[in-house]
Amino acid sequence: TAYNCSDTACITVYVDSECGELFLPLAFSPNGDGNNDEWKIYGRCIKSIELMIFNRWGEKIFESYEVNNGWDGTFRGKQLDTDVFVYTTKITMLNGEVKTFKGDITLLR
């Protein structure tokens, strides 16, 4: 200090964990081997999600509003063949940021 005295202070620092990037796979292989058997969006800090998947004719074949819910490559209880599908998604992050994505998914059998 100005009078040659020493002093100490303690503070607590809170660190927000990084949310990182979202990962939307380009392909998956739902063959029951335990690897890539479900297509879903991966990321931390996801508050809510709106996900729709369509076939090549524009028919909606999957819809989910659950963060951890993924598509298993079936439609109306039947396994779909290898093909390319289109998705649209709207993701709301914990901080309120809204991210939208459109793209395609390759289903491999």
A tleap script that builds the chain and sets N, CA, C and O, in Angstrom:
source leaprc.protein.ff14SB
mol = sequence {
  NTHR ALA TYR ASN CYS SER ASP THR ALA CYS
  ILE THR VAL TYR VAL ASP SER GLU CYS GLY
  GLU LEU PHE LEU PRO LEU ALA PHE SER PRO
  ASN GLY ASP GLY ASN ASN ASP GLU TRP LYS
  ILE TYR GLY ARG CYS ILE LYS SER ILE GLU
  LEU MET ILE PHE ASN ARG TRP GLY GLU LYS
  ILE PHE GLU SER TYR GLU VAL ASN ASN GLY
  TRP ASP GLY THR PHE ARG GLY LYS GLN LEU
  ASP THR ASP VAL PHE VAL TYR THR THR LYS
  ILE THR MET LEU ASN GLY GLU VAL LYS THR
  PHE LYS GLY ASP ILE THR LEU LEU CARG
}
set mol.1.N position { 0.846 -1.185 0.000 }
set mol.1.CA position { 0.000 0.000 0.000 }
set mol.1.C position { 0.880 1.232 0.000 }
set mol.1.O position { 2.105 1.128 -0.067 }
set mol.2.N position { 0.267 2.381 0.074 }
set mol.2.CA position { 1.005 3.644 0.086 }
set mol.2.C position { 1.806 3.802 1.367 }
set mol.2.O position { 2.704 4.642 1.425 }
set mol.3.N position { 1.498 2.996 2.421 }
set mol.3.CA position { 2.191 3.103 3.703 }
set mol.3.C position { 3.138 1.923 3.940 }
set mol.3.O position { 3.466 1.615 5.086 }
set mol.4.N position { 3.579 1.261 2.860 }
set mol.4.CA position { 4.490 0.117 2.917 }
set mol.4.C position { 3.927 -1.082 3.681 }
set mol.4.O position { 4.683 -1.845 4.283 }
set mol.5.N position { 2.637 -1.247 3.658 }
set mol.5.CA position { 2.008 -2.412 4.281 }
set mol.5.C position { 1.618 -3.391 3.176 }
set mol.5.O position { 1.279 -2.994 2.061 }
set mol.6.N position { 1.676 -4.673 3.512 }
set mol.6.CA position { 1.258 -5.663 2.519 }
set mol.6.C position { -0.209 -6.018 2.749 }
set mol.6.O position { -0.746 -5.842 3.843 }
set mol.7.N position { -0.831 -6.514 1.705 }
set mol.7.CA position { -2.250 -6.847 1.791 }
set mol.7.C position { -2.510 -8.032 0.859 }
set mol.7.O position { -1.773 -8.234 -0.106 }
set mol.8.N position { -3.530 -8.797 1.137 }
set mol.8.CA position { -3.937 -9.894 0.264 }
set mol.8.C position { -5.440 -9.842 0.077 }
set mol.8.O position { -6.171 -9.273 0.888 }
set mol.9.N position { -5.873 -10.440 -0.995 }
set mol.9.CA position { -7.313 -10.524 -1.263 }
set mol.9.C position { -7.574 -11.853 -1.952 }
set mol.9.O position { -6.716 -12.366 -2.670 }
set mol.10.N position { -8.748 -12.405 -1.737 }
set mol.10.CA position { -9.133 -13.657 -2.385 }
set mol.10.C position { -10.376 -13.400 -3.227 }
set mol.10.O position { -11.301 -12.702 -2.809 }
set mol.11.N position { -10.374 -13.968 -4.394 }
set mol.11.CA position { -11.559 -13.880 -5.243 }
set mol.11.C position { -11.844 -15.266 -5.815 }
set mol.11.O position { -10.946 -16.098 -5.939 }
set mol.12.N position { -13.081 -15.494 -6.154 }
set mol.12.CA position { -13.460 -16.744 -6.800 }
set mol.12.C position { -13.724 -16.451 -8.265 }
set mol.12.O position { -14.461 -15.525 -8.604 }
set mol.13.N position { -13.120 -17.243 -9.121 }
set mol.13.CA position { -13.281 -17.076 -10.555 }
set mol.13.C position { -14.110 -18.248 -11.073 }
set mol.13.O position { -13.759 -19.409 -10.863 }
set mol.14.N position { -15.196 -17.937 -11.742 }
set mol.14.CA position { -16.029 -18.965 -12.365 }
set mol.14.C position { -15.747 -18.965 -13.861 }
set mol.14.O position { -15.766 -17.915 -14.504 }
set mol.15.N position { -15.488 -20.137 -14.407 }
set mol.15.CA position { -15.166 -20.272 -15.826 }
set mol.15.C position { -16.281 -21.046 -16.512 }
set mol.15.O position { -16.580 -22.183 -16.145 }
set mol.16.N position { -16.892 -20.421 -17.508 }
set mol.16.CA position { -17.883 -21.126 -18.299 }
set mol.16.C position { -17.161 -22.089 -19.221 }
set mol.16.O position { -16.173 -21.725 -19.859 }
set mol.17.N position { -17.655 -23.315 -19.293 }
set mol.17.CA position { -17.029 -24.273 -20.195 }
set mol.17.C position { -17.356 -23.907 -21.637 }
set mol.17.O position { -18.434 -23.393 -21.937 }
set mol.18.N position { -16.430 -24.176 -22.494 }
set mol.18.CA position { -16.624 -23.918 -23.918 }
set mol.18.C position { -17.698 -24.836 -24.471 }
set mol.18.O position { -17.715 -26.029 -24.168 }
set mol.19.N position { -18.570 -24.302 -25.257 }
set mol.19.CA position { -19.590 -25.132 -25.886 }
set mol.19.C position { -19.028 -25.868 -27.097 }
set mol.19.O position { -19.517 -26.940 -27.452 }
set mol.20.N position { -18.034 -25.317 -27.716 }
set mol.20.CA position { -17.454 -25.966 -28.880 }
set mol.20.C position { -18.368 -25.885 -30.087 }
set mol.20.O position { -19.378 -25.181 -30.079 }
set mol.21.N position { -18.004 -26.604 -31.102 }
set mol.21.CA position { -18.758 -26.612 -32.350 }
set mol.21.C position { -19.808 -27.718 -32.344 }
set mol.21.O position { -19.693 -28.700 -31.611 }
set mol.22.N position { -20.817 -27.542 -33.161 }
set mol.22.CA position { -21.797 -28.595 -33.391 }
set mol.22.C position { -21.249 -29.531 -34.460 }
set mol.22.O position { -20.524 -29.100 -35.357 }
set mol.23.N position { -21.593 -30.800 -34.363 }
set mol.23.CA position { -21.159 -31.771 -35.357 }
set mol.23.C position { -22.388 -32.435 -35.957 }
set mol.23.O position { -23.167 -33.071 -35.247 }
set mol.24.N position { -22.558 -32.289 -37.261 }
set mol.24.CA position { -23.649 -32.902 -38.006 }
set mol.24.C position { -23.022 -33.879 -38.994 }
set mol.24.O position { -22.509 -33.457 -40.030 }
set mol.25.N position { -23.054 -35.175 -38.694 }
set mol.25.CA position { -22.400 -36.162 -39.565 }
set mol.25.C position { -22.945 -36.134 -40.988 }
set mol.25.O position { -24.107 -35.795 -41.209 }
set mol.26.N position { -22.113 -36.488 -41.935 }
set mol.26.CA position { -22.512 -36.548 -43.344 }
set mol.26.C position { -23.099 -37.900 -43.713 }
set mol.26.O position { -23.832 -38.015 -44.695 }
set mol.27.N position { -22.777 -38.928 -42.926 }
set mol.27.CA position { -23.245 -40.286 -43.246 }
set mol.27.C position { -23.353 -41.097 -41.967 }
set mol.27.O position { -22.768 -40.749 -40.941 }
set mol.28.N position { -24.110 -42.184 -42.043 }
set mol.28.CA position { -24.186 -43.129 -40.942 }
set mol.28.C position { -24.550 -44.501 -41.493 }
set mol.28.O position { -25.035 -44.621 -42.618 }
set mol.29.N position { -24.310 -45.533 -40.688 }
set mol.29.CA position { -24.516 -46.908 -41.153 }
set mol.29.C position { -25.279 -47.708 -40.096 }
set mol.29.O position { -24.663 -48.392 -39.278 }
set mol.30.N position { -26.597 -47.631 -40.105 }
set mol.30.CA position { -27.396 -48.331 -39.096 }
set mol.30.C position { -27.487 -49.834 -39.371 }
set mol.30.O position { -28.501 -50.333 -39.858 }
set mol.31.N position { -26.392 -50.545 -39.044 }
set mol.31.CA position { -26.340 -51.980 -39.332 }
set mol.31.C position { -26.284 -52.833 -38.066 }
set mol.31.O position { -26.069 -54.043 -38.140 }
set mol.32.N position { -26.477 -52.208 -36.911 }
set mol.32.CA position { -26.524 -52.959 -35.662 }
set mol.32.C position { -25.189 -53.318 -35.057 }
set mol.32.O position { -25.134 -54.105 -34.112 }
set mol.33.N position { -24.089 -52.753 -35.586 }
set mol.33.CA position { -22.772 -53.104 -35.038 }
set mol.33.C position { -22.356 -52.211 -33.866 }
set mol.33.O position { -21.272 -52.388 -33.310 }
set mol.34.N position { -23.206 -51.255 -33.490 }
set mol.34.CA position { -22.896 -50.376 -32.366 }
set mol.34.C position { -22.107 -49.142 -32.742 }
set mol.34.O position { -21.841 -48.305 -31.880 }
set mol.35.N position { -21.721 -49.000 -34.006 }
set mol.35.CA position { -20.982 -47.832 -34.483 }
set mol.35.C position { -21.811 -47.102 -35.539 }
set mol.35.O position { -22.214 -47.694 -36.540 }
set mol.36.N position { -22.057 -45.836 -35.311 }
set mol.36.CA position { -22.785 -45.006 -36.284 }
set mol.36.C position { -24.143 -45.592 -36.665 }
set mol.36.O position { -24.554 -45.508 -37.823 }
set mol.37.N position { -24.839 -46.183 -35.698 }
set mol.37.CA position { -26.138 -46.792 -35.980 }
set mol.37.C position { -27.288 -45.790 -35.936 }
set mol.37.O position { -28.433 -46.132 -36.229 }
set mol.38.N position { -26.976 -44.566 -35.572 }
set mol.38.CA position { -28.008 -43.537 -35.444 }
set mol.38.C position { -27.442 -42.211 -35.938 }
set mol.38.O position { -26.288 -41.881 -35.664 }
set mol.39.N position { -28.259 -41.453 -36.668 }
set mol.39.CA position { -27.826 -40.123 -37.097 }
set mol.39.C position { -28.409 -39.110 -36.138 }
set mol.39.O position { -29.624 -39.044 -35.951 }
set mol.40.N position { -27.541 -38.322 -35.532 }
set mol.40.CA position { -28.002 -37.263 -34.648 }
set mol.40.C position { -26.981 -36.141 -34.622 }
set mol.40.O position { -25.858 -36.283 -35.107 }
set mol.41.N position { -27.391 -35.042 -34.054 }
set mol.41.CA position { -26.546 -33.861 -33.966 }
set mol.41.C position { -25.821 -33.890 -32.627 }
set mol.41.O position { -26.430 -34.097 -31.578 }
set mol.42.N position { -24.517 -33.680 -32.685 }
set mol.42.CA position { -23.697 -33.716 -31.485 }
set mol.42.C position { -23.236 -32.310 -31.137 }
set mol.42.O position { -22.868 -31.526 -32.012 }
set mol.43.N position { -23.262 -32.007 -29.851 }
set mol.43.CA position { -22.767 -30.722 -29.394 }
set mol.43.C position { -23.118 -30.505 -27.937 }
set mol.43.O position { -24.066 -31.090 -27.413 }
set mol.44.N position { -22.352 -29.672 -27.308 }
set mol.44.CA position { -22.639 -29.295 -25.929 }
set mol.44.C position { -23.423 -27.995 -25.956 }
set mol.44.O position { -23.372 -27.251 -26.936 }
set mol.45.N position { -24.127 -27.729 -24.908 }
set mol.45.CA position { -24.854 -26.468 -24.729 }
set mol.45.C position { -26.079 -26.341 -25.626 }
set mol.45.O position { -26.532 -25.226 -25.883 }
set mol.46.N position { -26.629 -27.457 -26.110 }
set mol.46.CA position { -27.858 -27.410 -26.899 }
set mol.46.C position { -29.040 -27.386 -25.938 }
set mol.46.O position { -29.197 -28.280 -25.106 }
set mol.47.N position { -29.861 -26.359 -26.060 }
set mol.47.CA position { -31.044 -26.233 -25.205 }
set mol.47.C position { -32.250 -26.939 -25.825 }
set mol.47.O position { -32.956 -27.689 -25.151 }
set mol.48.N position { -32.475 -26.687 -27.115 }
set mol.48.CA position { -33.603 -27.321 -27.804 }
set mol.48.C position { -33.263 -27.508 -29.272 }
set mol.48.O position { -32.341 -26.891 -29.805 }
set mol.49.N position { -34.038 -28.380 -29.908 }
set mol.49.CA position { -33.766 -28.717 -31.303 }
set mol.49.C position { -35.067 -29.003 -32.028 }
set mol.49.O position { -36.013 -29.545 -31.457 }
set mol.50.N position { -35.094 -28.631 -33.282 }
set mol.50.CA position { -36.170 -29.006 -34.204 }
set mol.50.C position { -35.473 -29.647 -35.399 }
set mol.50.O position { -34.705 -28.986 -36.098 }
set mol.51.N position { -35.732 -30.913 -35.634 }
set mol.51.CA position { -35.050 -31.660 -36.695 }
set mol.51.C position { -36.069 -32.360 -37.576 }
set mol.51.O position { -36.959 -33.050 -37.078 }
set mol.52.N position { -35.940 -32.184 -38.889 }
set mol.52.CA position { -36.780 -32.885 -39.853 }
set mol.52.C position { -35.900 -33.482 -40.936 }
set mol.52.O position { -34.965 -32.843 -41.419 }
set mol.53.N position { -36.214 -34.734 -41.317 }
set mol.53.CA position { -35.478 -35.424 -42.369 }
set mol.53.C position { -36.477 -35.840 -43.441 }
set mol.53.O position { -37.568 -36.327 -43.144 }
set mol.54.N position { -36.074 -35.633 -44.708 }
set mol.54.CA position { -36.949 -35.888 -45.853 }
set mol.54.C position { -36.274 -36.845 -46.830 }
set mol.54.O position { -35.047 -36.887 -46.929 }
set mol.55.N position { -37.089 -37.609 -47.546 }
set mol.55.CA position { -36.538 -38.449 -48.605 }
set mol.55.C position { -36.408 -37.621 -49.883 }
set mol.55.O position { -36.711 -36.428 -49.881 }
set mol.56.N position { -35.964 -38.243 -50.965 }
set mol.56.CA position { -35.701 -37.509 -52.215 }
set mol.56.C position { -36.960 -36.933 -52.861 }
set mol.56.O position { -36.867 -36.055 -53.719 }
set mol.57.N position { -38.143 -37.424 -52.455 }
set mol.57.CA position { -39.405 -36.920 -53.000 }
set mol.57.C position { -40.038 -35.858 -52.110 }
set mol.57.O position { -41.147 -35.393 -52.373 }
set mol.58.N position { -39.323 -35.479 -51.055 }
set mol.58.CA position { -39.810 -34.434 -50.165 }
set mol.58.C position { -40.739 -34.908 -49.064 }
set mol.58.O position { -41.316 -34.092 -48.345 }
set mol.59.N position { -40.890 -36.219 -48.925 }
set mol.59.CA position { -41.744 -36.770 -47.881 }
set mol.59.C position { -40.987 -36.755 -46.548 }
set mol.59.O position { -39.855 -37.232 -46.466 }
set mol.60.N position { -41.617 -36.207 -45.512 }
set mol.60.CA position { -40.979 -36.175 -44.191 }
set mol.60.C position { -40.961 -37.597 -43.631 }
set mol.60.O position { -42.008 -38.228 -43.485 }
set mol.61.N position { -39.765 -38.093 -43.319 }
set mol.61.CA position { -39.648 -39.452 -42.816 }
set mol.61.C position { -39.198 -39.505 -41.361 }
set mol.61.O position { -39.231 -40.569 -40.744 }
set mol.62.N position { -38.780 -38.373 -40.806 }
set mol.62.CA position { -38.377 -38.330 -39.404 }
set mol.62.C position { -38.516 -36.908 -38.902 }
set mol.62.O position { -38.225 -35.947 -39.614 }
set mol.63.N position { -38.968 -36.790 -37.656 }
set mol.63.CA position { -39.102 -35.487 -37.014 }
set mol.63.C position { -38.828 -35.667 -35.531 }
set mol.63.O position { -39.303 -36.621 -34.916 }
set mol.64.N position { -38.057 -34.742 -34.956 }
set mol.64.CA position { -37.752 -34.841 -33.529 }
set mol.64.C position { -37.580 -33.453 -32.929 }
set mol.64.O position { -37.082 -32.528 -33.570 }
set mol.65.N position { -38.006 -33.344 -31.683 }
set mol.65.CA position { -37.814 -32.125 -30.897 }
set mol.65.C position { -37.063 -32.438 -29.603 }
set mol.65.O position { -37.066 -31.642 -28.664 }
set mol.66.N position { -36.426 -33.595 -29.567 }
set mol.66.CA position { -35.656 -34.045 -28.408 }
set mol.66.C position { -34.164 -33.927 -28.716 }
set mol.66.O position { -33.704 -34.406 -29.753 }
set mol.67.N position { -33.417 -33.299 -27.830 }
set mol.67.CA position { -31.993 -33.040 -28.055 }
set mol.67.C position { -31.206 -34.323 -28.320 }
set mol.67.O position { -30.358 -34.339 -29.212 }
set mol.68.N position { -31.458 -35.375 -27.587 }
set mol.68.CA position { -30.656 -36.600 -27.715 }
set mol.68.C position { -31.312 -37.677 -28.568 }
set mol.68.O position { -30.868 -38.825 -28.566 }
set mol.69.N position { -32.354 -37.320 -29.288 }
set mol.69.CA position { -33.062 -38.290 -30.112 }
set mol.69.C position { -32.461 -38.302 -31.517 }
set mol.69.O position { -32.349 -37.253 -32.152 }
set mol.70.N position { -32.078 -39.477 -32.001 }
set mol.70.CA position { -31.504 -39.587 -33.332 }
set mol.70.C position { -32.346 -40.474 -34.227 }
set mol.70.O position { -33.250 -41.171 -33.763 }
set mol.71.N position { -32.040 -40.440 -35.511 }
set mol.71.CA position { -32.755 -41.231 -36.514 }
set mol.71.C position { -32.025 -42.536 -36.735 }
set mol.71.O position { -30.806 -42.549 -36.906 }
set mol.72.N position { -32.765 -43.644 -36.734 }
set mol.72.CA position { -32.160 -44.972 -36.863 }
set mol.72.C position { -32.213 -45.532 -38.284 }
set mol.72.O position { -31.910 -46.707 -38.490 }
set mol.73.N position { -32.590 -44.717 -39.260 }
set mol.73.CA position { -32.604 -45.168 -40.650 }
set mol.73.C position { -33.850 -45.937 -41.036 }
set mol.73.O position { -33.856 -46.646 -42.042 }
set mol.74.N position { -34.909 -45.803 -40.243 }
set mol.74.CA position { -36.161 -46.485 -40.569 }
set mol.74.C position { -37.256 -45.462 -40.870 }
set mol.74.O position { -37.164 -44.291 -40.500 }
set mol.75.N position { -38.290 -45.944 -41.551 }
set mol.75.CA position { -39.484 -45.142 -41.822 }
set mol.75.C position { -40.686 -46.063 -41.737 }
set mol.75.O position { -40.768 -47.071 -42.439 }
set mol.76.N position { -41.610 -45.703 -40.872 }
set mol.76.CA position { -42.798 -46.526 -40.617 }
set mol.76.C position { -42.426 -47.960 -40.251 }
set mol.76.O position { -43.072 -48.918 -40.675 }
set mol.77.N position { -41.362 -48.081 -39.447 }
set mol.77.CA position { -40.953 -49.381 -38.934 }
set mol.77.C position { -40.121 -50.234 -39.872 }
set mol.77.O position { -39.744 -51.350 -39.514 }
set mol.78.N position { -39.826 -49.737 -41.065 }
set mol.78.CA position { -39.044 -50.515 -42.030 }
set mol.78.C position { -37.686 -49.854 -42.273 }
set mol.78.O position { -37.580 -48.630 -42.353 }
set mol.79.N position { -36.650 -50.693 -42.389 }
set mol.79.CA position { -35.315 -50.190 -42.698 }
set mol.79.C position { -35.290 -49.638 -44.120 }
set mol.79.O position { -35.776 -50.268 -45.060 }
set mol.80.N position { -34.713 -48.448 -44.251 }
set mol.80.CA position { -34.571 -47.857 -45.574 }
set mol.80.C position { -33.270 -48.315 -46.216 }
set mol.80.O position { -32.298 -48.610 -45.519 }
set mol.81.N position { -33.251 -48.374 -47.543 }
set mol.81.CA position { -32.054 -48.757 -48.283 }
set mol.81.C position { -31.056 -47.615 -48.328 }
set mol.81.O position { -31.376 -46.480 -47.973 }
set mol.82.N position { -29.851 -47.921 -48.764 }
set mol.82.CA position { -28.831 -46.901 -48.963 }
set mol.82.C position { -29.383 -45.804 -49.860 }
set mol.82.O position { -29.930 -46.073 -50.929 }
set mol.83.N position { -29.232 -44.566 -49.409 }
set mol.83.CA position { -29.760 -43.427 -50.161 }
set mol.83.C position { -29.257 -42.146 -49.519 }
set mol.83.O position { -28.582 -42.177 -48.490 }
set mol.84.N position { -29.591 -41.023 -50.134 }
set mol.84.CA position { -29.262 -39.707 -49.593 }
set mol.84.C position { -30.563 -39.042 -49.171 }
set mol.84.O position { -31.548 -39.060 -49.909 }
set mol.85.N position { -30.558 -38.456 -47.981 }
set mol.85.CA position { -31.716 -37.804 -47.407 }
set mol.85.C position { -31.366 -36.356 -47.081 }
set mol.85.O position { -30.194 -36.021 -46.915 }
set mol.86.N position { -32.364 -35.513 -46.992 }
set mol.86.CA position { -32.176 -34.085 -46.723 }
set mol.86.C position { -32.683 -33.781 -45.318 }
set mol.86.O position { -33.715 -34.305 -44.899 }
set mol.87.N position { -31.961 -32.937 -44.594 }
set mol.87.CA position { -32.418 -32.526 -43.265 }
set mol.87.C position { -32.470 -31.005 -43.166 }
set mol.87.O position { -31.755 -30.291 -43.870 }
set mol.88.N position { -33.329 -30.534 -42.279 }
set mol.88.CA position { -33.340 -29.137 -41.848 }
set mol.88.C position { -33.405 -29.170 -40.334 }
set mol.88.O position { -34.081 -30.017 -39.750 }
set mol.89.N position { -32.703 -28.247 -39.702 }
set mol.89.CA position { -32.716 -28.207 -38.247 }
set mol.89.C position { -32.588 -26.778 -37.742 }
set mol.89.O position { -31.929 -25.933 -38.348 }
set mol.90.N position { -33.226 -26.545 -36.636 }
set mol.90.CA position { -33.118 -25.270 -35.923 }
set mol.90.C position { -32.707 -25.627 -34.501 }
set mol.90.O position { -33.427 -26.334 -33.796 }
set mol.91.N position { -31.551 -25.136 -34.087 }
set mol.91.CA position { -30.980 -25.471 -32.790 }
set mol.91.C position { -30.879 -24.203 -31.948 }
set mol.91.O position { -30.323 -23.197 -32.389 }
set mol.92.N position { -31.415 -24.261 -30.749 }
set mol.92.CA position { -31.296 -23.154 -29.811 }
set mol.92.C position { -30.265 -23.545 -28.759 }
set mol.92.O position { -30.387 -24.582 -28.106 }
set mol.93.N position { -29.253 -22.706 -28.606 }
set mol.93.CA position { -28.181 -22.966 -27.658 }
set mol.93.C position { -28.572 -22.428 -26.281 }
set mol.93.O position { -29.516 -21.646 -26.166 }
set mol.94.N position { -27.854 -22.842 -25.239 }
set mol.94.CA position { -28.152 -22.406 -23.885 }
set mol.94.C position { -28.064 -20.890 -23.721 }
set mol.94.O position { -28.765 -20.311 -22.891 }
set mol.95.N position { -27.203 -20.249 -24.511 }
set mol.95.CA position { -27.056 -18.793 -24.416 }
set mol.95.C position { -28.114 -18.040 -25.227 }
set mol.95.O position { -28.075 -16.812 -25.299 }
set mol.96.N position { -29.066 -18.768 -25.842 }
set mol.96.CA position { -30.142 -18.148 -26.613 }
set mol.96.C position { -29.863 -18.024 -28.096 }
set mol.96.O position { -30.767 -17.698 -28.865 }
set mol.97.N position { -28.637 -18.274 -28.514 }
set mol.97.CA position { -28.288 -18.204 -29.933 }
set mol.97.C position { -29.028 -19.296 -30.702 }
set mol.97.O position { -29.086 -20.446 -30.265 }
set mol.98.N position { -29.594 -18.926 -31.851 }
set mol.98.CA position { -30.318 -19.882 -32.689 }
set mol.98.C position { -29.501 -20.141 -33.943 }
set mol.98.O position { -29.072 -19.209 -34.623 }
set mol.99.N position { -29.290 -21.428 -34.244 }
set mol.99.CA position { -28.523 -21.818 -35.422 }
set mol.99.C position { -29.415 -22.683 -36.301 }
set mol.99.O position { -30.107 -23.571 -35.804 }
set mol.100.N position { -29.400 -22.427 -37.598 }
set mol.100.CA position { -30.174 -23.236 -38.531 }
set mol.100.C position { -29.226 -23.870 -39.543 }
set mol.100.O position { -28.249 -23.257 -39.973 }
set mol.101.N position { -29.536 -25.105 -39.912 }
set mol.101.CA position { -28.726 -25.844 -40.859 }
set mol.101.C position { -29.631 -26.601 -41.825 }
set mol.101.O position { -30.735 -27.016 -41.475 }
set mol.102.N position { -29.138 -26.770 -43.043 }
set mol.102.CA position { -29.761 -27.618 -44.053 }
set mol.102.C position { -28.628 -28.410 -44.684 }
set mol.102.O position { -27.521 -27.903 -44.864 }
set mol.103.N position { -28.921 -29.649 -45.014 }
set mol.103.CA position { -27.873 -30.451 -45.624 }
set mol.103.C position { -28.392 -31.814 -46.012 }
set mol.103.O position { -29.597 -32.065 -46.023 }
set mol.104.N position { -27.444 -32.701 -46.336 }
set mol.104.CA position { -27.853 -34.049 -46.699 }
set mol.104.C position { -27.094 -35.074 -45.883 }
set mol.104.O position { -25.998 -34.824 -45.381 }
set mol.105.N position { -27.715 -36.238 -45.770 }
set mol.105.CA position { -27.200 -37.358 -44.999 }
set mol.105.C position { -27.161 -38.572 -45.918 }
set mol.105.O position { -28.131 -38.847 -46.623 }
set mol.106.N position { -26.063 -39.288 -45.916 }
set mol.106.CA position { -25.997 -40.530 -46.672 }
set mol.106.C position { -26.201 -41.687 -45.716 }
set mol.106.O position { -25.455 -41.844 -44.749 }
set mol.107.N position { -27.220 -42.502 -45.990 }
set mol.107.CA position { -27.474 -43.710 -45.215 }
set mol.107.C position { -26.789 -44.852 -45.957 }
set mol.107.O position { -27.060 -45.087 -47.135 }
set mol.108.N position { -25.910 -45.555 -45.268 }
set mol.108.CA position { -25.151 -46.666 -45.864 }
set mol.108.C position { -25.575 -47.974 -45.218 }
set mol.108.O position { -25.646 -48.075 -43.993 }
set mol.109.N position { -25.849 -48.950 -46.023 }
set mol.109.CA position { -26.186 -50.296 -45.507 }
set mol.109.C position { -25.100 -51.263 -45.928 }
set mol.109.O position { -25.172 -52.450 -45.607 }
savepdb mol mol.pdb
quit
